[in-house]
Amino acid sequence: MIDHNDSATSWGRAVRARALILNDGAPRGAARGVFRRAPRPGCDEESDHVLKAGGGSGAEPGSTRLPLRVADRFFLAAHAGEARLSPRIGSDLLALGCAGGLLAELIVEQEIAVTPDVRPSGNGRCPDFLSWTVLREIRREAGHELRTWLARLAGTAVEKVRCRLVLVDVLREVPVSGGLRGGSAAAWRVADTQCGNATAALEELFTAADSASGSGIITVPERLAEITSALLVRETGVLRHLALSKQAQRQGEFRLSSWESLLPGALRSLVAEIATACGVSGTPSRR
């Protein structure tokens, strides 16, 4: 039986989430779904096609979920709690990690290059609207350093990444009491426990057979995404708060050090910049 109240609540959450992602004045029609590609330069927005989660089979987006993005993976690892999410680290580090994740997504997709300034380098075919809004901002003001973009994106990165996770039904908003002052507040919980178990995902990454070993640069996008998100987890200090087995902890530290040297130069620069920013904030990043 369909729960119409729950459906209405989910729709309301989606509307609010899209409104937040659109708060920079982007065309409303371009955000009809988190799987929609951004409009191509010179193309009518209405003619641009919608990404199908089933890989062009016409499946509904919820039937086969697209892989989590770099910032999504970091966000989930940086939060604890089942009934109500709470951050494992301070707000500055959380914002820095989410901002770094958004930039990493564009680097993995070869939409931006670091030369050492951040510049657009692709054709603007981002797989989700949030990535496209970040890319559009970089296109408008190309030439800034990584640290500048990390600082600029950090202001809203946490909330926007959380909204993207709500849109794909990984997170769900949970109304909570506003306390003595009355009214209501908002909290979030993991709605998809399989997709949202970041600790289990990292443990598997650290202990499974290493397909990224060797001396060659890692180029597989999905592999780059999971390794980069794990490096963000390490640099921001999230790793030491996770309930990993001792074997996973030891192997994870070894593998991350090895993998970091195999990343493309732009991703290595991003990880190094985040490590530097964590040091400036006075928070030891790794241990």
C-alpha positions in Angstrom: 0.0 0.0 0.0 1.3 3.5 -0.9 1.7 5.8 2.0 0.5 9.1 0.6 1.6 11.1 3.6 5.1 9.8 3.2 5.1 10.5 -0.5 3.9 14.1 0.1 6.7 14.5 2.7 9.3 13.2 0.3 8.1 15.6 -2.4 8.4 18.5 0.0 11.9 17.5 0.9 12.9 17.3 -2.7 11.4 20.7 -3.5 13.3 22.3 -0.6 16.5 20.6 -1.6 16.2 21.7 -5.3 15.5 25.2 -4.1 18.7 25.3 -2.1 20.9 24.0 -4.9 19.2 26.6 -7.2 19.8 29.5 -4.8 22.5 31.1 -7.1 19.9 32.0 -9.7 20.4 29.1 -12.1 17.5 28.2 -14.4 14.8 26.4 -12.5 14.1 24.0 -15.4 17.6 22.7 -15.4 17.1 21.0 -12.0 14.1 18.8 -12.7 16.0 15.9 -11.4 19.4 15.2 -9.8 20.2 12.9 -12.7 19.7 15.6 -15.3 22.7 16.7 -17.2 23.4 20.4 -17.3 22.5 22.3 -20.5 25.1 22.3 -23.1 26.5 25.6 -24.4 24.4 26.7 -27.3 21.6 24.1 -26.7 18.0 24.6 -25.7 17.6 23.6 -22.1 14.4 21.8 -23.0 16.2 19.6 -25.6 18.8 18.4 -23.2 18.2 14.8 -22.2 17.7 13.3 -18.7 20.2 10.8 -17.4 18.6 7.5 -16.7 19.9 5.7 -13.7 19.5 2.4 -15.5 22.0 3.4 -18.2 19.6 4.4 -20.9 17.2 1.5 -20.4 14.4 3.9 -19.3 14.5 2.7 -15.7 13.3 5.1 -13.1 16.1 6.9 -11.2 15.4 5.1 -8.0 15.6 1.6 -9.5 19.4 1.5 -9.9 21.2 4.2 -8.0 24.1 6.0 -9.6 27.4 5.6 -7.7 27.9 8.1 -4.8 29.9 11.1 -5.7 33.2 12.1 -4.0 31.6 14.7 -1.7 28.7 12.4 -0.9 31.0 9.6 0.3 32.9 12.1 2.4 29.8 13.6 3.9 28.5 10.2 5.0 31.8 9.1 6.5 32.0 12.4 8.4 28.7 11.8 10.1 27.6 9.3 12.8 24.2 8.2 14.1 21.3 6.2 12.9 18.2 8.0 14.0 19.9 11.4 13.7 23.1 12.3 12.0 25.8 14.3 13.9 29.2 15.3 12.6 32.3 13.5 13.7 34.5 16.6 13.2 34.3 20.3 13.5 32.2 22.4 11.1 35.3 24.0 9.4 36.8 20.6 8.6 33.5 19.3 7.5 33.0 22.2 5.1 36.5 21.9 3.8 36.1 18.2 3.0 32.8 18.8 1.2 34.2 21.6 -0.8 37.2 19.5 -1.7 34.9 16.7 -2.7 33.0 18.9 -5.1 36.2 20.1 -6.8 37.5 16.5 -6.9 34.3 15.4 -8.8 35.1 17.9 -11.5 38.7 16.8 -11.7 37.8 13.2 -12.0 35.4 14.0 -14.8 38.1 16.1 -16.5 35.9 19.2 -16.4 38.5 21.3 -14.6 42.3 21.4 -14.6 44.8 22.7 -12.1 47.6 24.6 -13.8 48.1 25.6 -10.9 45.1 27.9 -11.2 41.7 26.2 -11.5 40.4 26.4 -15.1 37.6 24.7 -17.0 38.9 22.0 -19.4 35.9 19.9 -20.4 32.6 20.2 -22.3 30.3 20.9 -19.3 28.6 17.5 -19.3 28.3 17.0 -15.6 26.2 14.0 -14.3 24.3 16.1 -11.8 23.1 19.6 -11.3 25.1 20.5 -8.2 28.4 19.7 -10.1 27.2 21.8 -13.0 26.5 24.8 -10.7 30.1 24.5 -9.3 31.5 24.2 -12.8 29.5 27.2 -14.0 30.9 29.3 -11.2 34.4 28.3 -12.1 33.8 29.1 -15.7 32.6 32.6 -14.8 35.7 33.3 -12.6 38.5 31.1 -13.9 42.0 31.7 -12.8 41.7 31.4 -9.0 43.9 29.1 -7.0 42.6 25.9 -5.3 42.7 27.4 -1.9 40.5 30.3 -3.1 37.9 27.9 -4.5 38.0 25.7 -1.4 37.3 28.8 0.8 34.5 30.0 -1.5 32.7 26.7 -1.8 33.1 25.8 1.9 30.4 28.3 2.8 27.5 26.3 1.4 29.1 22.9 0.5 27.9 21.0 3.5 24.2 22.0 3.0 24.3 21.5 -0.7 25.9 18.0 -0.6 23.3 17.0 2.1 20.5 18.2 -0.2 21.9 16.1 -3.0 21.8 13.1 -0.8 18.2 13.9 0.1 17.3 14.1 -3.6 18.6 10.6 -4.3 17.0 9.2 -1.1 20.2 8.3 0.7 19.2 10.8 3.5 15.8 11.6 4.8 14.8 14.7 6.8 13.5 14.0 10.3 11.5 16.8 12.0 12.5 17.4 15.6 11.2 19.6 18.3 12.5 23.2 18.6 12.8 22.9 22.4 11.6 25.5 24.8 11.4 28.2 22.1 8.8 26.2 20.3 8.6 25.6 16.6 10.4 22.9 14.8 13.9 22.2 13.6 15.3 19.7 11.2 17.6 16.7 11.4 18.6 14.0 9.0 19.0 10.2 9.1 20.3 7.7 6.6 17.4 6.3 4.6 19.4 3.8 2.6 21.5 1.9 5.1 23.3 -0.1 2.4 24.3 3.0 0.5 24.9 5.1 3.6 27.2 2.8 5.5 30.4 4.7 4.9 32.4 2.8 7.5 31.7 -0.6 5.9 32.6 0.9 2.5 35.9 2.1 3.7 36.7 -1.2 5.5 36.1 -3.0 2.2 38.2 -0.5 0.3 41.1 -1.0 2.7 40.9 -4.8 3.0 39.7 -6.1 -0.4 42.1 -7.1 -3.2 44.0 -4.0 -4.3 43.2 -3.4 -8.0 45.1 -0.1 -7.9 48.5 -1.6 -7.1 51.4 -1.0 -9.5 53.4 1.9 -10.7 50.9 3.4 -13.2 48.7 6.4 -12.6 45.1 5.5 -11.6 42.7 6.5 -14.3 39.5 4.6 -13.7 36.9 7.3 -12.6 35.1 5.1 -10.0 38.4 4.1 -8.5 39.6 7.7 -8.4 36.4 8.7 -6.7 36.6 6.2 -3.8 40.3 6.7 -3.2 40.0 10.5 -3.3 37.1 10.5 -0.8 39.1 8.2 1.5 42.0 10.6 1.3 39.7 13.5 2.3 38.5 11.3 5.2 42.1 10.9 6.3 43.2 14.5 5.9 40.3 16.0 7.8 40.7 13.6 10.7 37.5 11.6 10.1 39.4 8.4 9.7 40.4 8.1 13.4 36.8 8.5 14.5 35.6 5.5 12.4 35.1 2.1 14.1 37.4 0.2 11.7 39.0 -3.1 12.6 42.7 -2.9 13.5 43.6 -4.7 10.3 41.6 -2.2 8.2 43.2 0.8 10.0 46.8 -0.5 9.4 46.1 -1.5 5.8 44.2 1.6 5.1 47.0 3.9 6.2 49.5 1.9 4.0 47.2 1.9 1.0 46.3 5.5 1.2 49.9 6.5 1.2 50.6 4.3 -1.8 47.5 5.4 -3.7 48.1 9.1 -3.2 51.3 8.9 -5.3 49.3 7.2 -8.1 46.7 9.9 -8.4 46.7 12.4 -11.3 48.5 15.6 -10.5 45.4 17.7 -10.1 44.0 15.4 -7.4 47.3 15.2 -5.6 47.4 19.0 -5.5 43.9 19.1 -4.1 44.7 16.6 -1.4 47.8 18.5 -0.5 45.9 21.8 -0.4 43.4 20.3 2.0 46.1 18.9 4.2 47.7 22.3 4.4 44.3 24.0 5.2 43.7 21.5 8.0 47.2 22.3 9.4 46.4 26.0 9.3 43.2 25.4 11.1 45.2 24.0 14.0 43.6 20.5 13.6 46.0 17.6 13.1 44.6 15.9 10.0 45.9 12.3 10.0 46.4 11.2 13.6 
